């Protein structure tokens, strides 16, 4: 079993969904998975580093 991809989850939650940290940390992994699916659509594979990089470049975490 692979460990939970925290860096990807945090990057998506804070960078793409732009959740405040308090709201992100109150989410369950299942809630985050539903939010990811709502943005990316259904997927049989977890997000890889390249996909996260593309999302982060499309939605930079800058004011």
N, C-alpha and C positions, 0 to 999 in steps of 0.2 A: 504494500500500500504506500502511495506517495504522500508526503506531508502536505498539509493545506498550504496553498500558494498565497501566503499572506501578502507578499510584496505586490503581486498582481491584484489582489483583492483591494488592498489599501489604495493602490494607484488608480484603480477603476472607480472606487467609491468616492475618493477625494478629488481626483483629477477629472474624471469623465462625468460622473454624476454630480460633482461639486457639492457633496454633502458636507455639512459642518462635522468636524471630528466627533463631537458628542453624539450626533445622530448616527454617524457611521458605526461607532462602537456599540450602540444600542441595537443595531440590526443583528439578526441571526444569520448564519451562513446561508440558510435557505432563502431568507428574504433578499439577501444580496444576490443570490443566484437568479431569483425571479427578476430582479432589477436588471441584471446583466442580460438575461434573455429578452427582456422588453426592449432593450437598446439594440442588441446584436441579432436578435432572432434566435430561433432554436438551433442548437448545435450539438453534434455528437461528441465533440472534442473540446477540452478546456482551452481557454485563451492561451496562446504562446507569447513569448517575449516580443516577437516581431509584431503580432497583432496589437499588443498593448502599446508598443512604440508608435504604431500608426495612429491609434486612437489618441495617444498623448500629443502627437504632432497636430492632429486635427482639432483637438480641444485642449490647448495649453492652459496650464494653471496659472494664468496671469491676469491681472486686473485690467 
